[in-house]
Amino acid sequence: MDAQIESTDPVEQPTHRTDAYATKFVDKTTALQEKAKHKTSGAGGDGKQKAPAGGYDKTPVAKVLPGYTVKFTFHRATNLPMADINTLSSDPYLVASLKTSLPLRHKEDPRISFRTRTLRRNVKPEWNAEWIVANVPGSGFQLKCRLYDEDPSNHDDRLGNVHVHVDRISESWEGIRNQPYNIKKRMGSKRAYLVRGCVSMFNRSVPMSGDVFISIEVLGRIEAESGGRMYTIGPCVWSQHFSPMIGRLAGTKDPTEDVNGNSEKKSESYNFQANQVQLAGPVPEQLYHRYVEFRPFVAGMFTSHSFKGRILNHALHHQHARIYNYDRSTIYGSFPSPSKDMTLKFLELVHYDHGGRIFTYVLSLDGQWRFTETGKEFGIDLLSKHTMHSDVSIYIAFSGEFFIRRLQSHHKDPEEQETHPPTKIGGGPLQEDTPQDPAYYQLVIDNDSGTYRPDAGLLEQLKEFLQRNLPGLKITTLDCTGDKEVMEKMKEEQRSCKKKEGKHTAVVQGDGGSISSSDEEDLDNAVAQNDEAKEKGPTEKLGHAIAAPAEELTTWAQGHKAREQRETEDHTGGAR
């Protein structure tokens, strides 16, 4: 009988799935420990507290061959569905976005986009809106158009999509001339198409399918060293958004209402104004800032990764939509390119130097400038005013605050003469001798934004960009840290002027977007509760802001769930 030789080699044991879990757990623990070390020690390991992630981002733009300047024209649409049952019509507008093969600096960078004005009660709208984009690569593009029905009292209904795919462009490309593209119904509002279907049953002349007519033309190759990013050249579209209800709560008035010193309070005299101006690109590529993670919940608020973050993200999106609300009172306009008239329009939007106003602003990566008046009476400060203005964008170009001052002489340097504020100078706004030359006005702009913390070293580039877009206006920049004393002194002078030149009722605006009607009794009660609201400290306000989204969450779950599902399907479905 042969002897059995015992093997000295280790016996291979069968693996269990818990072993894989244990390995992953160890790896995860190690990663968290390393992350904790980085948070408590600097790059040199000296134990110093590391600054929170975010702020200025040095990621460069990809170096590729210069692209082409392309003009898109959105002529008209036909046979749109009827989103309004009462009028058997719609209030349509079109939102276009552009996608190309150009690499993004970060995947969170938004695509450049364009919005037409809204046309009322029209299922055959004619916009004839132009959009000129530079640096479109020769490898072509995908143009995506979404059609909506504007509904200020609720979420806007989707009316359908249109996709245009162009494989290659060049200076010899023949382009597209007023070509119809069929509107895809899959992503549209079923209710709107149901109404049109019912009408079509009784009237065979009413078709179910609609089209959007588009023209695309190559204007030539751009003259630049690199074509790593697209940007909007023009037109320089501006829009004014009004909210009398928020104005009543915040205590902001149209300046024309107080010319005769009339102290009678009427709800129609109050108005809260938000402004958007598309500046001519390119925005300097160095102006590139990410939100700062100064609190643990901030990352979740921007990325919607946590439950609380998702609620705050939705609440801020909702607030942005209410502040920049498109409705029948919205005023539109445009300029072919930057000009003196465009500078005067900007001064008109900010009411020149009247009332010592201070404005909060955000500049997007594609040069859209959004700003509203700021102050303690505006509840935008509850969570983050700059986050609201950016519509919770992860990356922006720049942010801060600005104000306007009128100069005594347009020949002298602003620092060598008296200005209003603080000195009272004749010929101010609302008077016949108001200076109509931009050289009589000074724009003082800073980087005072805790949300994005723009780099002070880039203020000069911001100044040069604004000077190109607002010719004639004198521009001064201030660093919120290095020039803190000067900045605070000038802003205090603005506030003192505001107290003298305008009557303002300080009421927190936190829930202003949810006001449903112009009920005078409710408004008076809200104003009467002003003193109680002012006594609340920042901690109580923030606590209310986090607790209040319960109502927002109910609205979100009931009224917005279908829309979010359509948005998700649209992103995942692509151009099917």
VEXDREN-2710 file (C-alpha; in Angstrom, 1 decimal):
% VEXDREN-2710
k/r/px/py/pz
1/MET/0.0/0.0/0.0
2/ASP/1.5/3.3/-1.1
3/ALA/2.2/5.8/1.6
4/GLN/0.3/9.0/1.4
5/ILE/2.6/12.0/1.4
6/GLU/1.1/15.0/3.2
7/SER/1.4/18.2/1.2
8/THR/3.1/21.2/2.8
9/ASP/1.4/23.7/0.4
10/PRO/-1.4/25.8/1.9
11/VAL/-4.9/24.6/1.1
12/GLU/-6.9/27.2/-1.0
13/GLN/-10.0/28.0/1.0
14/PRO/-13.2/28.9/-0.9
15/THR/-13.9/32.7/-0.8
16/HIS/-17.0/34.0/0.8
17/ARG/-18.8/37.1/-0.3
18/THR/-18.3/38.6/3.2
19/ASP/-14.6/38.6/2.4
20/ALA/-15.2/41.0/-0.5
21/TYR/-17.3/43.2/1.8
22/ALA/-14.6/43.3/4.4
23/THR/-12.0/44.3/1.9
24/LYS/-14.1/47.1/0.6
25/PHE/-14.7/48.2/4.2
26/VAL/-11.0/48.3/5.0
27/ASP/-10.3/50.3/1.8
28/LYS/-13.1/52.7/2.6
29/THR/-11.8/53.2/6.1
30/THR/-8.3/53.9/4.9
31/ALA/-9.6/56.4/2.4
32/LEU/-11.6/58.2/5.1
33/GLN/-8.5/58.3/7.4
34/GLU/-6.4/59.8/4.6
35/LYS/-9.1/62.4/3.9
36/ALA/-9.2/63.3/7.6
37/LYS/-5.4/63.7/7.6
38/HIS/-5.5/66.1/4.7
39/LYS/-8.2/68.2/6.4
40/THR/-6.2/68.6/9.6
41/SER/-2.8/69.2/8.0
42/GLY/-1.5/71.4/5.2
43/ALA/0.4/70.2/2.1
44/GLY/3.7/70.3/4.1
45/GLY/2.3/68.4/7.1
46/ASP/2.7/71.3/9.5
47/GLY/-0.6/70.7/11.2
48/LYS/-2.2/74.0/10.0
49/GLN/-5.9/74.1/9.2
50/LYS/-6.4/73.7/5.5
51/ALA/-8.7/76.1/3.7
52/PRO/-12.1/74.6/2.6
53/ALA/-12.3/73.2/-0.9
54/GLY/-13.5/75.5/-3.6
55/GLY/-12.9/79.1/-4.7
56/TYR/-10.5/79.8/-7.6
57/ASP/-9.9/76.8/-9.9
58/LYS/-6.7/76.8/-12.0
59/THR/-7.8/74.1/-14.4
60/PRO/-6.8/75.4/-17.8
61/VAL/-9.0/75.4/-20.9
62/ALA/-8.0/72.7/-23.4
63/LYS/-5.8/73.8/-26.3
64/VAL/-7.5/73.0/-29.6
65/LEU/-7.7/74.6/-33.0
66/PRO/-9.8/77.8/-33.2
67/GLY/-13.4/77.1/-34.3
68/TYR/-16.1/79.0/-36.2
69/THR/-18.6/81.7/-35.4
70/VAL/-22.1/80.3/-36.0
71/LYS/-25.4/82.2/-36.1
72/PHE/-28.6/80.3/-35.1
73/THR/-31.9/81.8/-35.9
74/PHE/-35.1/80.5/-34.4
75/HIS/-37.8/81.7/-36.8
76/ARG/-41.1/80.2/-35.7
77/ALA/-43.0/77.2/-34.6
78/THR/-46.3/75.7/-35.9
79/ASN/-49.1/73.7/-34.5
80/LEU/-48.0/73.7/-30.9
81/PRO/-50.1/71.9/-28.3
82/MET/-52.6/73.8/-26.2
83/ALA/-51.4/74.0/-22.6
84/ASP/-54.0/76.4/-21.5
85/ILE/-57.5/74.8/-21.5
86/ASN/-59.3/78.1/-20.9
87/THR/-57.9/79.8/-24.0
88/LEU/-57.1/76.7/-26.1
89/SER/-53.7/78.2/-26.6
90/SER/-50.2/78.4/-25.1
91/ASP/-47.6/81.0/-24.0
92/PRO/-44.6/79.5/-25.8
93/TYR/-40.9/80.1/-25.5
94/LEU/-37.8/78.1/-26.7
95/VAL/-34.7/77.2/-24.8
96/ALA/-31.7/76.1/-27.0
97/SER/-28.5/74.5/-25.7
98/LEU/-25.4/73.5/-27.7
99/LYS/-23.2/70.4/-27.3
100/THR/-20.0/69.7/-29.1
101/SER/-16.9/67.5/-28.9
102/LEU/-14.9/70.2/-27.0
103/PRO/-13.7/68.8/-23.6
104/LEU/-15.1/70.5/-20.5
105/ARG/-12.8/71.7/-17.8
106/HIS/-15.2/69.9/-15.4
107/LYS/-18.1/67.7/-16.0
108/GLU/-20.3/70.1/-13.9
109/ASP/-19.7/73.0/-16.3
110/PRO/-23.1/74.0/-17.8
111/ARG/-23.7/74.0/-21.5
112/ILE/-24.2/77.4/-23.1
113/SER/-27.8/78.1/-23.7
114/PHE/-30.2/80.7/-25.1
115/ARG/-33.9/81.6/-24.3
116/THR/-36.3/83.4/-26.6
117/ARG/-38.9/85.8/-25.3
118/THR/-42.4/84.5/-24.5
119/LEU/-45.2/85.1/-26.9
120/ARG/-48.7/85.2/-25.4
121/ARG/-51.6/83.1/-26.5
122/ASN/-50.0/81.7/-29.6
123/VAL/-49.7/78.2/-31.0
124/LYS/-47.9/79.5/-34.1
125/PRO/-45.3/81.8/-32.5
126/GLU/-42.8/83.8/-34.6
127/TRP/-39.7/84.7/-32.6
128/ASN/-37.1/85.4/-35.3
129/ALA/-34.5/85.3/-32.5
130/GLU/-30.8/85.2/-33.3
131/TRP/-28.0/83.6/-31.2
132/ILE/-24.4/84.0/-32.3
133/VAL/-21.9/81.6/-30.8
134/ALA/-18.1/81.6/-31.2
135/ASN/-15.6/78.7/-31.3
136/VAL/-18.0/76.0/-32.5
137/PRO/-15.6/73.2/-33.6
138/GLY/-15.3/71.9/-37.1
139/SER/-16.4/68.5/-35.9
140/GLY/-20.0/69.7/-35.7
141/PHE/-22.5/70.1/-33.0
142/GLN/-25.8/69.0/-31.5
143/LEU/-28.4/71.7/-31.1
144/LYS/-31.2/70.8/-28.6
145/CYS/-34.3/73.0/-28.5
146/ARG/-36.9/72.6/-25.7
147/LEU/-40.3/74.2/-26.1
148/TYR/-42.2/75.3/-23.0
149/ASP/-45.5/76.9/-22.1
150/GLU/-44.9/79.7/-19.6
151/ASP/-46.9/79.4/-16.4
152/PRO/-45.8/81.8/-13.7
153/SER/-48.3/80.4/-11.1
154/ASN/-47.0/76.8/-11.6
155/HIS/-44.1/74.9/-13.3
156/ASP/-43.8/75.5/-17.0
157/ASP/-45.2/72.7/-19.2
158/ARG/-42.9/71.0/-21.8
159/LEU/-44.4/71.2/-25.3
160/GLY/-41.8/69.1/-27.0
161/ASN/-38.2/68.8/-28.2
162/VAL/-36.3/69.4/-31.4
163/HIS/-32.8/68.1/-32.1
164/VAL/-30.5/69.2/-34.9
165/HIS/-27.3/67.2/-35.6
166/VAL/-24.6/68.5/-37.8
167/ASP/-21.6/66.3/-38.4
168/ARG/-19.1/68.8/-39.7
169/ILE/-18.9/72.5/-40.5
170/SER/-16.5/74.8/-42.4
171/GLU/-16.4/78.1/-44.0
172/SER/-17.7/76.5/-47.2
173/TRP/-20.6/74.7/-45.4
174/GLU/-23.8/75.7/-47.1
175/GLY/-25.7/76.0/-43.8
176/ILE/-29.4/75.5/-43.1
177/ARG/-32.0/77.9/-44.4
178/ASN/-35.4/78.2/-42.6
179/GLN/-35.7/74.4/-42.4
180/PRO/-38.6/72.8/-40.5
181/TYR/-37.8/70.2/-37.7
182/ASN/-40.5/68.0/-36.3
183/ILE/-41.4/68.5/-32.7
184/LYS/-41.0/65.3/-30.7
185/LYS/-44.0/64.7/-28.5
186/ARG/-42.5/62.1/-26.2
187/MET/-41.2/64.6/-23.7
188/GLY/-44.2/67.0/-24.0
189/SER/-47.0/67.5/-21.6
190/LYS/-49.6/64.8/-22.1
191/ARG/-52.3/67.1/-20.9
192/ALA/-51.4/69.7/-23.5
193/TYR/-51.4/67.1/-26.3
194/LEU/-54.7/65.6/-25.0
195/VAL/-56.4/69.0/-25.4
196/ARG/-55.0/69.4/-29.0
197/GLY/-56.1/65.8/-29.7
198/CYS/-59.6/66.5/-28.6
199/VAL/-59.7/69.7/-30.8
200/SER/-58.3/67.7/-33.7
201/MET/-61.1/65.1/-33.4
202/PHE/-63.7/67.8/-34.1
203/ASN/-61.7/69.8/-36.6
204/ARG/-59.7/67.8/-39.0
205/SER/-57.9/71.0/-40.2
206/VAL/-56.1/71.1/-36.8
207/PRO/-53.0/68.8/-37.1
208/MET/-51.4/67.0/-34.2
209/SER/-47.8/67.4/-35.2
210/GLY/-45.9/70.7/-35.2
211/ASP/-42.5/72.0/-36.5
212/VAL/-39.8/74.5/-35.5
213/PHE/-38.2/76.5/-38.3
214/ILE/-34.4/77.1/-37.8
215/SER/-31.6/78.6/-39.8
216/ILE/-27.9/78.0/-39.1
217/GLU/-25.1/79.9/-40.8
218/VAL/-21.3/79.9/-40.4
219/LEU/-20.0/83.5/-40.3
220/GLY/-16.3/82.6/-40.4
221/ARG/-13.4/81.2/-38.4
222/ILE/-12.5/83.1/-35.2
223/GLU/-9.2/84.8/-34.8
224/ALA/-7.7/83.3/-31.7
225/GLU/-4.9/81.2/-30.5
226/SER/-7.1/78.5/-29.1
227/GLY/-10.6/77.3/-29.5
228/GLY/-11.0/75.3/-26.3
229/ARG/-14.4/76.7/-25.3
230/MET/-17.6/78.1/-26.8
231/TYR/-19.1/81.5/-25.8
232/THR/-21.9/83.8/-26.8
233/ILE/-21.0/86.8/-28.8
234/GLY/-24.5/88.3/-29.1
235/PRO/-26.9/89.7/-29.2
236/CYS/-26.6/91.3/-25.7
237/VAL/-30.1/90.4/-24.4
238/TRP/-31.4/91.9/-21.2
239/SER/-34.5/91.3/-19.2
240/GLN/-36.2/92.8/-16.2
241/HIS/-38.3/90.6/-13.8
242/PHE/-40.8/92.2/-11.5
243/SER/-42.5/91.0/-8.3
244/PRO/-44.8/93.5/-6.7
245/MET/-45.7/91.1/-3.9
246/ILE/-42.0/90.5/-3.0
247/GLY/-41.5/94.3/-3.4
248/ARG/-44.3/95.0/-0.9
249/LEU/-42.7/92.6/1.7
250/ALA/-39.2/93.8/1.1
251/GLY/-40.3/97.4/1.1
252/THR/-38.8/98.3/-2.3
253/LYS/-40.5/100.8/-4.5
254/ASP/-40.2/102.2/-8.0
255/PRO/-38.3/105.5/-7.5
256/THR/-40.9/107.4/-9.6
257/GLU/-43.5/106.8/-6.9
258/ASP/-41.8/109.0/-4.3
259/VAL/-40.9/112.0/-6.4
260/ASN/-43.7/114.2/-4.9
261/GLY/-43.1/112.9/-1.4
262/ASN/-46.4/111.1/-1.3
263/SER/-46.3/108.9/1.8
264/GLU/-49.5/107.0/1.0
265/LYS/-48.8/103.3/0.9
266/LYS/-50.3/101.4/-2.0
267/SER/-49.4/97.9/-3.0
268/GLU/-49.0/98.7/-6.7
269/SER/-46.2/101.2/-5.9
270/TYR/-44.0/98.5/-4.5
271/ASN/-41.8/96.4/-6.8
272/PHE/-38.9/94.0/-6.4
273/GLN/-36.8/93.9/-9.5
274/ALA/-34.3/91.2/-10.8
275/ASN/-32.1/91.8/-13.8
276/GLN/-30.3/89.7/-16.4
277/VAL/-27.9/91.0/-19.0
278/GLN/-26.1/88.8/-21.5
279/LEU/-22.6/90.3/-21.9
280/ALA/-20.6/89.8/-25.1
281/GLY/-18.0/87.0/-24.6
282/PRO/-15.5/85.7/-24.1
283/VAL/-15.4/85.9/-20.3
284/PRO/-11.6/85.7/-19.4
285/GLU/-10.8/82.1/-19.0
286/GLN/-9.1/82.8/-15.6
287/LEU/-12.4/83.8/-14.1
288/TYR/-13.4/80.3/-13.0
289/HIS/-14.6/79.7/-9.4
290/ARG/-16.2/76.7/-7.6
291/TYR/-18.4/76.9/-4.6
292/VAL/-16.6/76.8/-1.3
293/GLU/-17.4/73.9/1.1
294/PHE/-17.4/76.1/4.2
295/ARG/-20.0/73.9/5.9
296/PRO/-20.6/70.1/5.7
297/PHE/-24.0/70.5/4.2
298/VAL/-22.8/72.8/1.4
299/ALA/-21.6/70.1/-0.9
300/GLY/-24.9/68.2/-0.6
301/MET/-26.8/71.4/-1.4
302/PHE/-25.0/71.9/-4.7
303/THR/-24.8/68.2/-5.7
304/SER/-28.1/66.9/-4.2
305/HIS/-26.3/63.9/-2.8
306/SER/-27.8/64.0/0.7
307/PHE/-31.5/64.2/1.6
308/LYS/-31.1/67.6/3.3
309/GLY/-29.0/68.8/0.5
310/ARG/-31.6/67.7/-2.0
311/ILE/-34.3/69.7/-0.2
312/LEU/-32.1/72.8/0.0
313/ASN/-31.1/72.5/-3.6
314/HIS/-34.7/72.3/-4.7
315/ALA/-35.7/75.2/-2.4
316/LEU/-32.9/77.4/-3.9
317/HIS/-33.9/76.4/-7.5
318/HIS/-37.4/77.3/-6.6
319/GLN/-36.4/80.7/-5.1
320/HIS/-34.3/81.4/-8.2
321/ALA/-37.3/80.7/-10.4
322/ARG/-39.5/83.0/-8.3
323/ILE/-37.0/85.9/-8.3
324/TYR/-36.2/85.6/-12.0
325/ASN/-39.8/84.8/-12.8
326/TYR/-40.9/85.2/-16.4
327/ASP/-44.5/86.5/-16.7
328/ARG/-46.5/89.2/-18.4
329/SER/-44.7/92.0/-16.6
330/THR/-41.3/90.8/-17.8
331/ILE/-39.5/93.4/-20.0
332/TYR/-37.2/92.2/-22.8
333/GLY/-34.6/94.0/-24.9
334/SER/-31.4/93.5/-26.8
335/PHE/-28.4/95.3/-28.3
336/PRO/-26.4/93.9/-31.3
337/SER/-23.2/94.6/-29.4
338/PRO/-21.8/96.6/-26.5
339/SER/-22.5/100.3/-27.0
340/LYS/-23.1/103.6/-25.1
341/ASP/-26.9/102.8/-25.3
342/MET/-26.3/99.5/-23.6
343/THR/-24.4/101.3/-20.8
344/LEU/-27.2/103.7/-20.3
345/LYS/-29.7/100.8/-20.2
346/PHE/-27.6/99.2/-17.4
347/LEU/-27.7/102.5/-15.5
348/GLU/-31.4/102.6/-16.0
349/LEU/-31.8/99.0/-14.6
350/VAL/-29.9/100.0/-11.5
351/HIS/-31.7/103.4/-11.2
352/TYR/-28.5/105.3/-11.7
353/ASP/-27.3/106.6/-8.3
354/HIS/-30.7/107.0/-6.8
355/GLY/-31.4/105.6/-3.3
356/GLY/-27.9/104.4/-2.4
357/ARG/-28.7/100.9/-3.7
358/ILE/-26.3/98.0/-3.3
359/PHE/-26.6/95.1/-5.6
360/THR/-25.7/91.4/-5.4
361/TYR/-24.4/89.9/-8.6
362/VAL/-23.2/86.7/-10.2
363/LEU/-21.4/86.4/-13.6
364/SER/-21.9/83.0/-15.3
365/LEU/-19.2/81.3/-17.3
366/ASP/-20.9/82.4/-20.5
367/GLY/-21.2/86.0/-19.5
368/GLN/-24.8/86.2/-18.2
369/TRP/-24.8/88.9/-15.5
370/ARG/-27.6/88.5/-12.9
371/PHE/-28.2/91.1/-10.1
372/THR/-30.8/92.3/-7.6
373/GLU/-30.7/94.9/-4.9
374/THR/-29.4/93.5/-1.6
375/GLY/-29.7/94.5/2.1
376/LYS/-30.8/93.3/5.5
377/GLU/-34.5/93.5/4.4
378/PHE/-34.0/90.9/1.7
379/GLY/-34.4/87.4/2.8
380/ILE/-32.2/86.1/0.0
381/ASP/-29.5/86.2/2.7
382/LEU/-31.2/83.3/4.5
383/LEU/-29.2/80.5/2.8
384/SER/-27.0/82.1/0.2
385/LYS/-27.8/85.0/-2.1
386/HIS/-25.1/84.1/-4.6
387/THR/-26.2/80.5/-4.6
388/MET/-29.7/81.6/-5.5
389/HIS/-28.5/84.0/-8.2
390/SER/-26.3/81.3/-9.8
391/ASP/-29.3/78.9/-9.7
392/VAL/-27.1/76.6/-7.6
393/SER/-24.3/76.4/-10.2
394/ILE/-21.2/74.5/-9.1
395/TYR/-19.0/76.8/-11.2
396/ILE/-19.3/80.5/-12.1
397/ALA/-17.0/83.2/-13.4
398/PHE/-17.3/85.8/-10.6
399/SER/-19.6/87.1/-7.9
400/GLY/-19.8/89.9/-5.3
401/GLU/-21.6/93.2/-4.8
402/PHE/-21.6/96.5/-6.6
403/PHE/-23.1/100.0/-6.5
404/ILE/-23.3/103.2/-8.6
405/ARG/-22.0/106.7/-7.8
406/ARG/-22.6/109.9/-9.8
407/LEU/-19.5/112.1/-10.4
408/GLN/-19.4/115.9/-10.3
409/SER/-17.2/116.0/-13.4
410/HIS/-16.7/113.5/-16.1
411/HIS/-13.2/114.7/-16.8
412/LYS/-11.6/114.0/-13.4
413/ASP/-10.7/110.8/-11.7
414/PRO/-13.5/109.5/-9.3
415/GLU/-11.0/109.5/-6.4
416/GLU/-10.2/113.2/-7.0
417/GLN/-13.7/114.6/-6.8
418/GLU/-17.0/114.5/-4.9
419/THR/-19.5/111.8/-5.7
420/HIS/-23.2/111.1/-4.9
421/PRO/-23.4/109.4/-2.4
422/PRO/-22.2/110.7/0.0
423/THR/-22.3/114.3/-1.2
424/LYS/-25.5/115.7/-2.6
425/ILE/-24.8/116.8/-6.2
426/GLY/-27.4/118.6/-8.5
427/GLY/-28.8/117.0/-11.6
428/GLY/-29.6/113.6/-10.1
429/PRO/-32.1/110.9/-11.4
430/LEU/-35.7/111.9/-11.9
431/GLN/-34.7/115.4/-12.8
432/GLU/-34.6/117.0/-16.3
433/ASP/-30.8/117.7/-16.1
434/THR/-29.8/114.1/-15.3
435/PRO/-26.5/113.4/-17.0
436/GLN/-27.0/111.0/-20.0
437/ASP/-23.3/110.5/-20.4
438/PRO/-22.0/107.2/-18.8
439/ALA/-18.7/109.1/-18.0
440/TYR/-20.6/110.8/-15.2
441/TYR/-21.1/107.5/-13.4
442/GLN/-18.8/105.2/-11.4
443/LEU/-19.4/101.4/-11.0
444/VAL/-17.8/100.2/-7.8
445/ILE/-17.6/96.4/-7.8
446/ASP/-16.1/93.9/-5.4
447/ASN/-15.6/90.2/-4.8
448/ASP/-17.6/90.0/-1.5
449/SER/-19.0/86.5/-1.8
450/GLY/-18.6/83.8/0.8
451/THR/-20.2/81.2/-1.4
452/TYR/-17.6/81.3/-4.2
453/ARG/-14.8/83.5/-2.7
454/PRO/-13.5/84.9/-6.0
455/ASP/-9.8/85.6/-6.2
456/ALA/-8.9/89.2/-5.6
457/GLY/-6.0/88.9/-8.1
458/LEU/-8.6/88.6/-10.9
459/LEU/-10.5/91.8/-10.2
460/GLU/-8.4/93.6/-12.9
461/GLN/-9.5/91.1/-15.5
462/LEU/-13.1/91.5/-14.4
463/LYS/-12.7/95.2/-14.7
464/GLU/-11.4/94.9/-18.3
465/PHE/-14.2/92.6/-19.3
466/LEU/-16.9/95.0/-17.9
467/GLN/-15.2/98.0/-19.6
468/ARG/-15.5/96.2/-23.0
469/ASN/-19.2/95.6/-22.4
470/LEU/-20.1/98.9/-20.7
471/PRO/-18.2/101.5/-22.7
472/GLY/-17.9/105.0/-21.1
473/LEU/-18.6/103.9/-17.6
474/LYS/-15.8/104.5/-15.0
475/ILE/-15.2/101.2/-13.1
476/THR/-13.4/100.8/-9.7
477/THR/-12.7/97.4/-8.1
478/LEU/-12.4/96.7/-4.4
479/ASP/-11.0/93.6/-2.6
480/CYS/-13.3/92.6/0.2
481/THR/-10.3/91.6/2.3
482/GLY/-7.5/94.0/1.3
483/ASP/-9.8/97.0/0.8
484/LYS/-12.2/96.0/3.6
485/GLU/-12.1/99.4/5.5
486/VAL/-12.6/101.4/2.3
487/MET/-15.3/99.0/1.1
488/GLU/-17.3/99.1/4.4
489/LYS/-17.0/102.9/4.5
490/MET/-18.4/103.3/1.0
491/LYS/-21.2/100.8/1.6
492/GLU/-22.2/102.5/4.9
493/GLU/-22.4/105.8/2.9
494/GLN/-24.7/103.9/0.4
495/ARG/-26.9/102.7/3.3
496/SER/-27.1/106.2/4.8
497/CYS/-28.2/107.6/1.4
498/LYS/-30.8/104.8/1.2
499/LYS/-32.4/105.9/4.5
500/LYS/-32.6/109.5/3.3
501/GLU/-33.8/109.0/-0.2
502/GLY/-36.2/106.1/0.1
503/LYS/-38.7/104.7/2.6
504/HIS/-38.1/101.0/3.0
505/THR/-40.0/98.4/5.1
506/ALA/-37.6/95.7/6.4
507/VAL/-39.5/92.4/6.1
508/VAL/-37.9/89.0/5.6
509/GLN/-38.5/87.7/2.1
510/GLY/-37.9/84.1/2.8
511/ASP/-41.3/82.8/1.7
512/GLY/-42.1/85.5/-0.8
513/GLY/-42.0/83.1/-3.7
514/SER/-45.0/81.2/-2.4
515/ILE/-47.4/84.2/-2.2
516/SER/-50.4/83.2/-4.2
517/SER/-52.5/86.4/-4.5
518/SER/-52.6/90.2/-4.1
519/ASP/-54.7/90.1/-0.9
520/GLU/-54.3/93.5/0.7
521/GLU/-55.2/92.2/4.2
522/ASP/-52.5/89.5/4.1
523/LEU/-50.0/92.0/2.8
524/ASP/-50.8/94.5/5.6
525/ASN/-50.5/91.7/8.2
526/ALA/-47.1/90.7/6.8
527/VAL/-45.9/94.3/7.0
528/ALA/-47.3/94.6/10.6
529/GLN/-45.2/91.6/11.6
530/ASN/-42.0/93.2/10.4
531/ASP/-40.7/94.2/13.8
532/GLU/-41.1/90.6/15.1
533/ALA/-39.3/89.3/12.0
534/LYS/-36.4/91.7/12.5
535/GLU/-35.8/90.5/16.0
536/LYS/-34.9/87.1/14.8
537/GLY/-31.2/86.4/14.7
538/PRO/-29.2/84.7/11.9
539/THR/-29.3/81.3/13.7
540/GLU/-33.1/81.4/14.0
541/LYS/-33.5/82.5/10.4
542/LEU/-31.3/79.6/9.2
543/GLY/-33.2/77.2/11.3
544/HIS/-36.4/78.5/9.8
545/ALA/-34.9/78.1/6.3
546/ILE/-34.1/74.5/7.0
547/ALA/-37.4/73.7/8.6
548/ALA/-39.6/75.7/6.1
549/PRO/-38.7/73.4/3.2
550/ALA/-41.3/70.9/4.5
551/GLU/-43.9/72.9/2.7
552/GLU/-41.6/73.1/-0.3
553/LEU/-41.1/69.3/-0.1
554/THR/-44.8/68.8/-0.3
555/THR/-45.1/71.0/-3.3
556/TRP/-42.1/69.3/-4.8
557/ALA/-43.5/65.8/-4.3
558/GLN/-46.9/66.7/-5.7
559/GLY/-46.4/69.3/-8.4
560/HIS/-42.8/68.7/-9.6
561/LYS/-42.3/65.0/-9.5
562/ALA/-43.7/64.5/-13.0
563/ARG/-41.5/67.3/-14.4
564/GLU/-38.3/65.9/-12.8
565/GLN/-39.1/62.5/-14.2
566/ARG/-39.4/64.0/-17.7
567/GLU/-36.1/65.9/-17.2
568/THR/-34.4/62.6/-16.1
569/GLU/-35.8/60.7/-19.1
570/ASP/-34.7/63.5/-21.4
571/HIS/-31.1/63.4/-20.2
572/THR/-30.9/59.6/-20.3
573/GLY/-32.8/59.3/-23.6
574/GLY/-30.6/61.6/-25.5
575/ALA/-31.8/62.3/-29.1
576/ARG/-33.9/59.3/-29.6
END
